[in-house]
């Protein structure tokens, strides 16, 4: 009797298509999103007047008021930046919860494709690697793990897909960075946008490099 043909779902990497993994990732993403949203709402609505005035007074006393601000203007700018930053955190948290719901449904469609004998979608390895890294964002250098998953599962360039998983991993932080940049403009300090943009570039580069290293490792293991 001929040996049964191995289906995609029975492949060695079937662990990465298990429904239990989906439950774990989605649960972590939802909890993470709720915590971030609550933290952001707390920061955005906090009364930081005394803190801002103290920082501005210290800057004035040392003669280091930035961007030609007066002491009062600096205090107002600090309050504006804190409010916008908190709003960005809250938005990032809500988006994480929404992304978790979308990811769960998406993974169901991926399993349906495998059950029909079709290949996973082109970007599935990248999305899964990014989702895993985001769900475990509290683990140091988790970008490497996310890139490794993407590099292991992809049938294309492990290095490129690993790096893309790292870039996508940073998506929640991009929302916060964007809110801070908008807050800088609202605070009358558009010059700070350049510093924010530089910070984002460094952040993306670090995520991409770490995840690319993981992609190479995952591709080698595969």
FIBA-499880 format. One line per field, with one value per residue: residue in one letter; x, y, z of N, C-alpha, C in turn. Coordinates in nm, 2 decimals, padded with zeros to 4 digits. Layout:
N
residu	[A | ...]
n_X	[X | ...]
n_Y	[Y | ...]
n_Z	[Z | ...]
ca_X	[X | ...]
ca_Y	[Y | ...]
ca_Z	[Z | ...]
c_X	[X | ...]
c_Y	[Y | ...]
c_Z	[Z | ...]
This chain:
222
residu	[X | X | X | X | X | X | X | X | X | X | X | X | X | X | X | X | X | X | X | X | X | X | X | X | X | X | X | X | X | X | X | X | X | X | X | X | X | X | X | X | X | X | X | X | X | X | X | X | X | X | X | X | X | X | X | X | X | X | X | X | X | X | X | X | X | X | X | X | X | X | X | X | X | X | X | X | X | X | X | X | X | X | X | X | X | X | X | X | X | X | X | X | X | X | X | X | X | X | X | X | X | X | X | X | X | X | X | X | X | X | X | X | X | X | X | X | X | X | X | X | X | X | X | X | X | X | X | X | X | X | X | X | X | X | X | X | X | X | X | X | X | X | X | X | X | X | X | X | X | X | X | X | X | X | X | X | X | X | X | X | X | X | X | X | X | X | X | X | X | X | X | X | X | X | X | X | X | X | X | X | X | X | X | X | X | X | X | X | X | X | X | X | X | X | X | X | X | X | X | X | X | X | X | X | X | X | X | X | X | X | X | X | X | X | X | X | X | X | X | X | X | X]
n_X	[00.09 | 00.06 | 00.25 | 00.10 | 00.05 | 00.22 | 00.06 | 00.03 | -00.05 | 00.06 | 00.32 | 00.66 | 00.66 | 00.41 | 00.35 | 00.35 | 00.11 | -00.09 | -00.39 | -00.39 | -00.17 | -00.25 | -00.46 | -00.29 | -00.12 | -00.31 | -00.44 | -00.23 | -00.17 | -00.41 | -00.43 | -00.19 | -00.25 | -00.47 | -00.35 | -00.16 | -00.34 | -00.48 | -00.27 | -00.19 | -00.43 | -00.43 | -00.20 | -00.25 | -00.47 | -00.37 | -00.28 | -00.03 | 00.06 | 00.21 | 00.45 | 00.54 | 00.57 | 00.77 | 00.99 | 01.02 | 01.09 | 01.33 | 01.48 | 01.48 | 01.62 | 01.87 | 01.94 | 01.89 | 01.67 | 01.50 | 01.49 | 01.42 | 01.21 | 00.99 | 00.96 | 00.70 | 00.59 | 00.74 | 00.65 | 00.39 | 00.43 | 00.54 | 00.33 | 00.15 | 00.30 | 00.31 | 00.03 | -00.03 | 00.15 | 00.05 | -00.21 | -00.13 | -00.02 | -00.26 | -00.41 | -00.24 | -00.27 | -00.54 | -00.54 | -00.38 | -00.55 | -00.75 | -00.60 | -00.53 | -00.78 | -00.83 | -00.61 | -00.66 | -00.89 | -00.77 | -00.57 | -00.74 | -00.83 | -00.59 | -00.54 | -00.75 | -00.67 | -00.45 | -00.57 | -00.70 | -00.49 | -00.34 | -00.09 | 00.04 | -00.05 | 00.14 | 00.26 | 00.25 | 00.44 | 00.59 | 00.40 | 00.32 | 00.56 | 00.60 | 00.37 | 00.42 | 00.65 | 00.56 | 00.36 | 00.52 | 00.67 | 00.77 | 00.99 | 01.34 | 01.52 | 01.34 | 01.29 | 01.46 | 01.36 | 01.11 | 01.20 | 01.33 | 01.12 | 00.98 | 01.18 | 01.22 | 00.97 | 00.93 | 00.93 | 01.09 | 01.31 | 01.49 | 01.64 | 01.53 | 01.25 | 01.27 | 01.38 | 01.16 | 00.96 | 01.06 | 01.04 | 00.76 | 00.70 | 00.75 | 00.52 | 00.31 | 00.47 | 00.52 | 00.29 | 00.28 | 00.51 | 00.43 | 00.22 | 00.36 | 00.52 | 00.31 | 00.22 | 00.45 | 00.43 | 00.18 | 00.25 | 00.40 | 00.66 | 00.79 | 01.05 | 01.12 | 01.02 | 01.20 | 01.39 | 01.23 | 01.18 | 01.44 | 01.47 | 01.28 | 01.38 | 01.62 | 01.51 | 01.36 | 01.57 | 01.72 | 01.53 | 01.49 | 01.75 | 01.80 | 01.59 | 01.65 | 01.88 | 01.77 | 01.61 | 01.80 | 01.90 | 01.67 | 01.62 | 01.84 | 01.81 | 01.58]
n_Y	[-00.12 | 00.22 | 00.48 | 00.74 | 01.06 | 01.35 | 01.62 | 01.99 | 02.07 | 01.87 | 01.91 | 01.96 | 02.22 | 02.26 | 02.32 | 02.60 | 02.66 | 02.59 | 02.60 | 02.65 | 02.80 | 03.04 | 03.12 | 03.17 | 03.38 | 03.58 | 03.62 | 03.73 | 03.96 | 04.10 | 04.15 | 04.29 | 04.51 | 04.62 | 04.70 | 04.88 | 05.07 | 05.16 | 05.27 | 05.47 | 05.63 | 05.71 | 05.86 | 06.06 | 06.20 | 06.29 | 06.52 | 06.72 | 06.96 | 07.07 | 06.93 | 07.00 | 07.27 | 07.27 | 07.15 | 07.35 | 07.57 | 07.49 | 07.47 | 07.74 | 07.85 | 07.75 | 07.87 | 07.75 | 07.74 | 07.59 | 07.64 | 07.91 | 07.95 | 08.09 | 08.06 | 07.99 | 07.92 | 07.70 | 07.52 | 07.49 | 07.37 | 07.12 | 07.00 | 06.97 | 06.80 | 06.57 | 06.51 | 06.45 | 06.24 | 06.05 | 06.01 | 05.89 | 05.65 | 05.54 | 05.51 | 05.33 | 05.11 | 05.04 | 04.99 | 04.76 | 04.57 | 04.56 | 04.47 | 04.22 | 04.08 | 04.09 | 03.94 | 03.68 | 03.60 | 03.61 | 03.41 | 03.19 | 03.18 | 03.12 | 02.86 | 02.73 | 02.75 | 02.59 | 02.34 | 02.30 | 02.23 | 02.43 | 02.69 | 02.90 | 03.25 | 03.51 | 03.69 | 03.57 | 03.46 | 03.68 | 03.83 | 03.65 | 03.63 | 03.89 | 03.93 | 03.74 | 03.85 | 04.09 | 04.02 | 03.91 | 04.13 | 04.22 | 04.07 | 04.07 | 04.16 | 04.04 | 04.07 | 03.92 | 03.66 | 03.68 | 03.74 | 03.50 | 03.32 | 03.41 | 03.38 | 03.11 | 03.01 | 03.12 | 03.08 | 03.23 | 03.50 | 03.46 | 03.64 | 03.89 | 03.87 | 03.82 | 04.07 | 04.24 | 04.15 | 04.25 | 04.53 | 04.55 | 04.47 | 04.70 | 04.86 | 04.94 | 05.12 | 05.31 | 05.45 | 05.58 | 05.74 | 05.90 | 06.04 | 06.19 | 06.35 | 06.50 | 06.62 | 06.78 | 06.97 | 07.08 | 07.20 | 07.41 | 07.36 | 07.27 | 07.20 | 06.99 | 06.77 | 06.68 | 06.56 | 06.35 | 06.21 | 06.12 | 05.95 | 05.76 | 05.65 | 05.53 | 05.35 | 05.18 | 05.08 | 04.93 | 04.74 | 04.61 | 04.51 | 04.34 | 04.15 | 04.06 | 03.92 | 03.72 | 03.61 | 03.50 | 03.30 | 03.14 | 03.07 | 02.92 | 02.70 | 02.60]
n_Z	[00.00 | -00.09 | 00.07 | 00.27 | 00.14 | 00.24 | 00.38 | 00.36 | 00.61 | 00.77 | 00.77 | 00.88 | 00.99 | 01.09 | 01.35 | 01.36 | 01.25 | 01.41 | 01.59 | 01.86 | 01.90 | 01.78 | 01.96 | 02.19 | 02.10 | 02.02 | 02.27 | 02.42 | 02.27 | 02.30 | 02.57 | 02.61 | 02.44 | 02.58 | 02.82 | 02.74 | 02.62 | 02.85 | 03.00 | 02.83 | 02.83 | 03.09 | 03.11 | 02.92 | 03.03 | 03.27 | 03.53 | 03.48 | 03.53 | 03.76 | 03.74 | 03.48 | 03.52 | 03.71 | 03.57 | 03.37 | 03.53 | 03.64 | 03.41 | 03.33 | 03.55 | 03.51 | 03.28 | 03.04 | 02.86 | 02.60 | 02.24 | 02.24 | 02.41 | 02.65 | 03.01 | 03.08 | 02.84 | 02.78 | 02.98 | 02.90 | 02.66 | 02.73 | 02.87 | 02.65 | 02.49 | 02.65 | 02.67 | 02.40 | 02.36 | 02.54 | 02.43 | 02.19 | 02.28 | 02.39 | 02.15 | 02.01 | 02.17 | 02.14 | 01.86 | 01.87 | 01.99 | 01.80 | 01.58 | 01.68 | 01.67 | 01.39 | 01.31 | 01.41 | 01.26 | 01.01 | 01.03 | 01.04 | 00.78 | 00.65 | 00.74 | 00.62 | 00.35 | 00.36 | 00.42 | 00.18 | 00.02 | -00.08 | -00.09 | 00.18 | 00.21 | 00.04 | 00.22 | 00.47 | 00.64 | 00.72 | 00.85 | 01.06 | 01.20 | 01.28 | 01.44 | 01.65 | 01.76 | 01.85 | 02.03 | 02.23 | 02.32 | 02.55 | 02.60 | 02.59 | 02.29 | 02.12 | 01.86 | 01.71 | 01.74 | 01.62 | 01.35 | 01.30 | 01.29 | 01.07 | 00.87 | 00.88 | 00.79 | 00.54 | 00.18 | 00.03 | 00.03 | 00.32 | 00.46 | 00.38 | 00.44 | 00.71 | 00.80 | 00.72 | 00.89 | 01.13 | 01.08 | 01.06 | 01.32 | 01.47 | 01.44 | 01.63 | 01.78 | 01.60 | 01.58 | 01.83 | 01.81 | 01.59 | 01.71 | 01.90 | 01.74 | 01.61 | 01.84 | 01.90 | 01.69 | 01.76 | 01.99 | 01.92 | 01.84 | 01.59 | 01.51 | 01.67 | 01.54 | 01.35 | 01.52 | 01.62 | 01.38 | 01.33 | 01.55 | 01.49 | 01.26 | 01.35 | 01.53 | 01.36 | 01.20 | 01.39 | 01.47 | 01.22 | 01.16 | 01.37 | 01.34 | 01.08 | 01.13 | 01.28 | 01.08 | 00.90 | 01.07 | 01.11 | 00.84 | 00.79 | 00.96 | 00.86]
ca_X	[00.00 | 00.15 | 00.25 | 00.02 | 00.11 | 00.22 | -00.01 | 00.09 | -00.08 | 00.13 | 00.46 | 00.73 | 00.63 | 00.27 | 00.33 | 00.32 | -00.02 | -00.18 | -00.49 | -00.35 | -00.07 | -00.34 | -00.52 | -00.19 | -00.08 | -00.42 | -00.46 | -00.12 | -00.19 | -00.53 | -00.39 | -00.09 | -00.32 | -00.55 | -00.26 | -00.11 | -00.44 | -00.51 | -00.16 | -00.20 | -00.54 | -00.39 | -00.10 | -00.32 | -00.56 | -00.30 | -00.25 | 00.11 | 00.10 | 00.32 | 00.57 | 00.58 | 00.62 | 00.90 | 01.09 | 01.05 | 01.16 | 01.47 | 01.55 | 01.50 | 01.72 | 02.00 | 01.96 | 01.89 | 01.54 | 01.52 | 01.41 | 01.38 | 01.09 | 00.98 | 00.94 | 00.56 | 00.57 | 00.80 | 00.56 | 00.27 | 00.47 | 00.56 | 00.20 | 00.10 | 00.37 | 00.26 | -00.10 | -00.03 | 00.21 | -00.05 | -00.31 | -00.06 | -00.02 | -00.40 | -00.44 | -00.16 | -00.33 | -00.67 | -00.51 | -00.33 | -00.67 | -00.82 | -00.51 | -00.55 | -00.91 | -00.81 | -00.51 | -00.73 | -00.97 | -00.68 | -00.51 | -00.84 | -00.83 | -00.47 | -00.56 | -00.84 | -00.59 | -00.36 | -00.66 | -00.73 | -00.37 | -00.28 | 00.02 | 00.00 | -00.04 | 00.28 | 00.32 | 00.21 | 00.56 | 00.62 | 00.29 | 00.33 | 00.68 | 00.58 | 00.27 | 00.48 | 00.74 | 00.48 | 00.30 | 00.63 | 00.75 | 00.84 | 01.11 | 01.45 | 01.57 | 01.24 | 01.29 | 01.54 | 01.27 | 01.01 | 01.26 | 01.36 | 01.00 | 00.96 | 01.28 | 01.20 | 00.85 | 00.92 | 01.00 | 01.15 | 01.44 | 01.48 | 01.69 | 01.44 | 01.13 | 01.30 | 01.39 | 01.03 | 00.89 | 01.11 | 00.98 | 00.62 | 00.69 | 00.75 | 00.40 | 00.25 | 00.55 | 00.51 | 00.17 | 00.32 | 00.61 | 00.36 | 00.15 | 00.46 | 00.55 | 00.20 | 00.23 | 00.55 | 00.37 | 00.08 | 00.32 | 00.47 | 00.80 | 00.81 | 01.19 | 01.14 | 00.98 | 01.32 | 01.45 | 01.14 | 01.20 | 01.56 | 01.45 | 01.21 | 01.48 | 01.71 | 01.43 | 01.33 | 01.69 | 01.76 | 01.44 | 01.51 | 01.87 | 01.79 | 01.50 | 01.72 | 01.97 | 01.69 | 01.57 | 01.91 | 01.91 | 01.55 | 01.63 | 01.94 | 01.75 | 01.48]
ca_Y	[00.00 | 00.34 | 00.57 | 00.86 | 01.19 | 01.45 | 01.75 | 02.10 | 02.08 | 01.77 | 01.94 | 01.99 | 02.35 | 02.27 | 02.39 | 02.74 | 02.68 | 02.53 | 02.69 | 02.68 | 02.92 | 03.16 | 03.16 | 03.23 | 03.51 | 03.67 | 03.66 | 03.82 | 04.09 | 04.17 | 04.19 | 04.40 | 04.63 | 04.68 | 04.76 | 05.00 | 05.17 | 05.21 | 05.35 | 05.59 | 05.71 | 05.77 | 05.97 | 06.17 | 06.28 | 06.32 | 06.66 | 06.73 | 07.10 | 07.10 | 06.87 | 07.08 | 07.40 | 07.25 | 07.14 | 07.48 | 07.66 | 07.44 | 07.51 | 07.88 | 07.88 | 07.72 | 07.95 | 07.65 | 07.73 | 07.55 | 07.69 | 08.05 | 07.95 | 08.15 | 07.96 | 07.95 | 07.86 | 07.56 | 07.44 | 07.46 | 07.27 | 06.99 | 06.95 | 06.93 | 06.68 | 06.46 | 06.47 | 06.38 | 06.11 | 05.96 | 05.98 | 05.80 | 05.52 | 05.48 | 05.47 | 05.21 | 04.99 | 05.01 | 04.92 | 04.63 | 04.48 | 04.54 | 04.38 | 04.08 | 04.03 | 04.06 | 03.83 | 03.56 | 03.56 | 03.58 | 03.28 | 03.08 | 03.17 | 03.05 | 02.71 | 02.68 | 02.73 | 02.47 | 02.23 | 02.28 | 02.19 | 02.55 | 02.75 | 03.01 | 03.38 | 03.55 | 03.77 | 03.51 | 03.44 | 03.81 | 03.87 | 03.57 | 03.67 | 04.02 | 03.91 | 03.67 | 03.94 | 04.20 | 03.96 | 03.89 | 04.25 | 04.24 | 03.98 | 04.14 | 04.12 | 03.94 | 04.09 | 03.80 | 03.54 | 03.71 | 03.73 | 03.36 | 03.25 | 03.45 | 03.32 | 02.96 | 02.97 | 03.17 | 03.01 | 03.33 | 03.54 | 03.46 | 03.77 | 04.00 | 03.85 | 03.85 | 04.22 | 04.30 | 04.12 | 04.35 | 04.66 | 04.55 | 04.46 | 04.83 | 04.94 | 05.02 | 05.23 | 05.42 | 05.53 | 05.67 | 05.84 | 06.00 | 06.13 | 06.28 | 06.45 | 06.59 | 06.70 | 06.88 | 07.08 | 07.15 | 07.27 | 07.52 | 07.32 | 07.18 | 07.16 | 06.86 | 06.67 | 06.62 | 06.46 | 06.24 | 06.14 | 06.05 | 05.85 | 05.65 | 05.58 | 05.45 | 05.24 | 05.09 | 05.02 | 04.83 | 04.63 | 04.54 | 04.44 | 04.22 | 04.06 | 04.00 | 03.82 | 03.60 | 03.55 | 03.42 | 03.18 | 03.06 | 03.01 | 02.81 | 02.59 | 02.54]
ca_Z	[00.00 | -00.09 | 00.19 | 00.25 | 00.10 | 00.35 | 00.34 | 00.42 | 00.75 | 00.84 | 00.75 | 01.01 | 01.05 | 01.13 | 01.48 | 01.34 | 01.20 | 01.51 | 01.65 | 02.00 | 01.89 | 01.76 | 02.09 | 02.27 | 02.04 | 02.03 | 02.41 | 02.46 | 02.20 | 02.35 | 02.71 | 02.58 | 02.39 | 02.69 | 02.92 | 02.67 | 02.61 | 02.98 | 03.04 | 02.75 | 02.87 | 03.22 | 03.08 | 02.85 | 03.12 | 03.40 | 03.55 | 03.49 | 03.54 | 03.85 | 03.69 | 03.37 | 03.57 | 03.78 | 03.47 | 03.31 | 03.62 | 03.65 | 03.28 | 03.33 | 03.65 | 03.46 | 03.16 | 02.93 | 02.80 | 02.46 | 02.12 | 02.27 | 02.49 | 02.79 | 03.11 | 03.08 | 02.71 | 02.79 | 03.06 | 02.82 | 02.55 | 02.80 | 02.89 | 02.52 | 02.44 | 02.74 | 02.63 | 02.27 | 02.37 | 02.60 | 02.33 | 02.10 | 02.35 | 02.39 | 02.01 | 01.98 | 02.24 | 02.07 | 01.74 | 01.90 | 02.01 | 01.67 | 01.50 | 01.73 | 01.61 | 01.25 | 01.29 | 01.44 | 01.14 | 00.90 | 01.05 | 01.00 | 00.63 | 00.61 | 00.76 | 00.51 | 00.23 | 00.37 | 00.41 | 00.04 | -00.05 | -00.14 | -00.02 | 00.26 | 00.14 | 00.03 | 00.34 | 00.59 | 00.72 | 00.78 | 00.95 | 01.18 | 01.27 | 01.35 | 01.55 | 01.76 | 01.83 | 01.92 | 02.15 | 02.33 | 02.31 | 02.68 | 02.60 | 02.52 | 02.16 | 02.06 | 01.71 | 01.65 | 01.74 | 01.51 | 01.23 | 01.28 | 01.25 | 00.93 | 00.79 | 00.88 | 00.72 | 00.40 | 00.07 | -00.05 | 00.09 | 00.46 | 00.52 | 00.35 | 00.51 | 00.85 | 00.82 | 00.71 | 01.02 | 01.23 | 01.05 | 01.10 | 01.46 | 01.53 | 01.40 | 01.74 | 01.82 | 01.50 | 01.62 | 01.94 | 01.75 | 01.51 | 01.80 | 01.96 | 01.63 | 01.60 | 01.96 | 01.88 | 01.61 | 01.83 | 02.10 | 01.86 | 01.83 | 01.48 | 01.50 | 01.73 | 01.45 | 01.30 | 01.62 | 01.62 | 01.26 | 01.34 | 01.64 | 01.42 | 01.17 | 01.43 | 01.59 | 01.25 | 01.16 | 01.49 | 01.46 | 01.10 | 01.16 | 01.47 | 01.28 | 00.97 | 01.18 | 01.31 | 00.95 | 00.85 | 01.15 | 01.07 | 00.70 | 00.79 | 01.03 | 00.76]
c_X	[00.09 | 00.14 | 00.17 | 00.10 | 00.11 | 00.15 | 00.06 | 00.07 | 00.00 | 00.28 | 00.53 | 00.70 | 00.49 | 00.25 | 00.30 | 00.19 | -00.13 | -00.27 | -00.46 | -00.25 | -00.15 | -00.40 | -00.42 | -00.15 | -00.19 | -00.45 | -00.35 | -00.14 | -00.30 | -00.49 | -00.29 | -00.16 | -00.40 | -00.47 | -00.21 | -00.21 | -00.48 | -00.40 | -00.16 | -00.31 | -00.50 | -00.30 | -00.17 | -00.41 | -00.50 | -00.28 | -00.10 | 00.16 | 00.21 | 00.45 | 00.63 | 00.64 | 00.75 | 01.01 | 01.13 | 01.12 | 01.30 | 01.55 | 01.58 | 01.61 | 01.86 | 02.03 | 01.96 | 01.75 | 01.56 | 01.44 | 01.36 | 01.25 | 01.10 | 00.95 | 00.79 | 00.53 | 00.63 | 00.71 | 00.44 | 00.31 | 00.49 | 00.43 | 00.13 | 00.16 | 00.32 | 00.12 | -00.11 | 00.04 | 00.12 | -00.16 | -00.25 | -00.06 | -00.16 | -00.44 | -00.37 | -00.22 | -00.46 | -00.64 | -00.45 | -00.45 | -00.74 | -00.73 | -00.52 | -00.67 | -00.89 | -00.71 | -00.58 | -00.81 | -00.88 | -00.61 | -00.61 | -00.84 | -00.70 | -00.48 | -00.65 | -00.77 | -00.51 | -00.45 | -00.69 | -00.61 | -00.30 | -00.17 | -00.03 | 00.01 | 00.11 | 00.34 | 00.29 | 00.33 | 00.60 | 00.52 | 00.30 | 00.45 | 00.66 | 00.48 | 00.33 | 00.57 | 00.67 | 00.41 | 00.40 | 00.72 | 00.82 | 00.96 | 01.23 | 01.49 | 01.47 | 01.23 | 01.36 | 01.45 | 01.17 | 01.07 | 01.29 | 01.24 | 00.97 | 01.06 | 01.27 | 01.08 | 00.85 | 00.99 | 01.07 | 01.28 | 01.42 | 01.53 | 01.59 | 01.31 | 01.15 | 01.31 | 01.25 | 00.94 | 00.94 | 01.05 | 00.84 | 00.60 | 00.68 | 00.62 | 00.34 | 00.33 | 00.54 | 00.39 | 00.21 | 00.42 | 00.53 | 00.28 | 00.24 | 00.50 | 00.44 | 00.19 | 00.33 | 00.50 | 00.27 | 00.14 | 00.40 | 00.62 | 00.82 | 00.95 | 01.21 | 01.10 | 01.10 | 01.39 | 01.36 | 01.17 | 01.33 | 01.55 | 01.38 | 01.30 | 01.57 | 01.63 | 01.40 | 01.46 | 01.73 | 01.66 | 01.47 | 01.64 | 01.86 | 01.70 | 01.57 | 01.82 | 01.89 | 01.64 | 01.67 | 01.92 | 01.79 | 01.56 | 01.74 | 01.89 | 01.65 | 01.55]
c_Y	[00.12 | 00.42 | 00.69 | 00.98 | 01.29 | 01.58 | 01.86 | 02.11 | 01.99 | 01.80 | 01.97 | 02.12 | 02.37 | 02.33 | 02.53 | 02.77 | 02.62 | 02.64 | 02.74 | 02.80 | 03.05 | 03.21 | 03.23 | 03.37 | 03.62 | 03.72 | 03.76 | 03.96 | 04.17 | 04.23 | 04.31 | 04.53 | 04.70 | 04.76 | 04.89 | 05.11 | 05.24 | 05.31 | 05.48 | 05.69 | 05.78 | 05.88 | 06.09 | 06.26 | 06.32 | 06.47 | 06.67 | 06.87 | 07.13 | 07.04 | 06.95 | 07.21 | 07.38 | 07.23 | 07.27 | 07.57 | 07.62 | 07.48 | 07.66 | 07.92 | 07.85 | 07.79 | 07.86 | 07.63 | 07.70 | 07.63 | 07.83 | 08.06 | 08.04 | 08.04 | 07.90 | 07.88 | 07.71 | 07.47 | 07.40 | 07.35 | 07.13 | 06.93 | 06.90 | 06.81 | 06.55 | 06.41 | 06.40 | 06.25 | 06.01 | 05.92 | 05.88 | 05.66 | 05.46 | 05.43 | 05.34 | 05.09 | 04.95 | 04.94 | 04.78 | 04.53 | 04.46 | 04.45 | 04.24 | 04.01 | 04.00 | 03.95 | 03.69 | 03.51 | 03.53 | 03.44 | 03.16 | 03.07 | 03.10 | 02.90 | 02.65 | 02.66 | 02.61 | 02.34 | 02.20 | 02.24 | 02.31 | 02.60 | 02.86 | 03.14 | 03.42 | 03.61 | 03.70 | 03.49 | 03.57 | 03.85 | 03.78 | 03.60 | 03.80 | 04.01 | 03.84 | 03.77 | 04.05 | 04.14 | 03.93 | 04.01 | 04.28 | 04.15 | 04.06 | 04.08 | 04.02 | 03.96 | 03.97 | 03.68 | 03.56 | 03.69 | 03.58 | 03.29 | 03.28 | 03.39 | 03.17 | 02.92 | 03.01 | 03.08 | 03.10 | 03.37 | 03.54 | 03.59 | 03.88 | 03.99 | 03.87 | 04.00 | 04.28 | 04.27 | 04.21 | 04.48 | 04.66 | 04.53 | 04.60 | 04.91 | 05.01 | 05.14 | 05.35 | 05.51 | 05.63 | 05.78 | 05.95 | 06.09 | 06.23 | 06.39 | 06.55 | 06.68 | 06.81 | 07.00 | 07.15 | 07.24 | 07.39 | 07.49 | 07.23 | 07.13 | 07.02 | 06.75 | 06.60 | 06.52 | 06.34 | 06.15 | 06.06 | 05.94 | 05.73 | 05.58 | 05.49 | 05.33 | 05.14 | 05.01 | 04.91 | 04.71 | 04.55 | 04.46 | 04.32 | 04.11 | 03.99 | 03.90 | 03.69 | 03.53 | 03.46 | 03.29 | 03.09 | 03.00 | 02.90 | 02.69 | 02.52 | 02.46]
c_Z	[00.00 | 00.03 | 00.17 | 00.22 | 00.21 | 00.31 | 00.41 | 00.57 | 00.84 | 00.83 | 00.88 | 01.07 | 01.09 | 01.26 | 01.46 | 01.28 | 01.29 | 01.57 | 01.79 | 02.00 | 01.86 | 01.89 | 02.18 | 02.23 | 02.06 | 02.17 | 02.46 | 02.40 | 02.26 | 02.49 | 02.69 | 02.54 | 02.50 | 02.79 | 02.86 | 02.66 | 02.74 | 03.03 | 02.96 | 02.79 | 03.01 | 03.20 | 03.02 | 02.93 | 03.25 | 03.41 | 03.58 | 03.50 | 03.63 | 03.80 | 03.58 | 03.42 | 03.64 | 03.68 | 03.40 | 03.40 | 03.64 | 03.52 | 03.28 | 03.43 | 03.60 | 03.33 | 03.04 | 02.87 | 02.65 | 02.36 | 02.15 | 02.34 | 02.61 | 02.88 | 03.10 | 02.95 | 02.71 | 02.87 | 02.98 | 02.71 | 02.61 | 02.82 | 02.76 | 02.47 | 02.52 | 02.70 | 02.50 | 02.28 | 02.44 | 02.51 | 02.23 | 02.16 | 02.35 | 02.25 | 01.97 | 02.05 | 02.18 | 01.94 | 01.76 | 01.92 | 01.88 | 01.58 | 01.54 | 01.67 | 01.47 | 01.23 | 01.31 | 01.32 | 01.02 | 00.91 | 01.01 | 00.85 | 00.58 | 00.63 | 00.66 | 00.38 | 00.24 | 00.36 | 00.26 | -00.04 | -00.11 | -00.04 | 00.07 | 00.17 | 00.14 | 00.16 | 00.47 | 00.69 | 00.79 | 00.88 | 01.08 | 01.27 | 01.35 | 01.46 | 01.67 | 01.83 | 01.91 | 02.04 | 02.26 | 02.34 | 02.45 | 02.70 | 02.53 | 02.39 | 02.09 | 01.91 | 01.64 | 01.64 | 01.63 | 01.37 | 01.20 | 01.23 | 01.10 | 00.83 | 00.77 | 00.79 | 00.57 | 00.30 | -00.02 | 00.02 | 00.24 | 00.52 | 00.50 | 00.44 | 00.66 | 00.88 | 00.81 | 00.83 | 01.13 | 01.21 | 01.09 | 01.25 | 01.53 | 01.50 | 01.51 | 01.79 | 01.72 | 01.53 | 01.73 | 01.89 | 01.67 | 01.60 | 01.87 | 01.86 | 01.62 | 01.73 | 01.96 | 01.80 | 01.68 | 01.94 | 02.05 | 01.85 | 01.72 | 01.46 | 01.57 | 01.64 | 01.38 | 01.39 | 01.63 | 01.50 | 01.27 | 01.44 | 01.58 | 01.33 | 01.24 | 01.49 | 01.48 | 01.21 | 01.26 | 01.48 | 01.34 | 01.10 | 01.26 | 01.40 | 01.16 | 01.02 | 01.22 | 01.19 | 00.90 | 00.93 | 01.12 | 00.94 | 00.71 | 00.86 | 00.94 | 00.66]
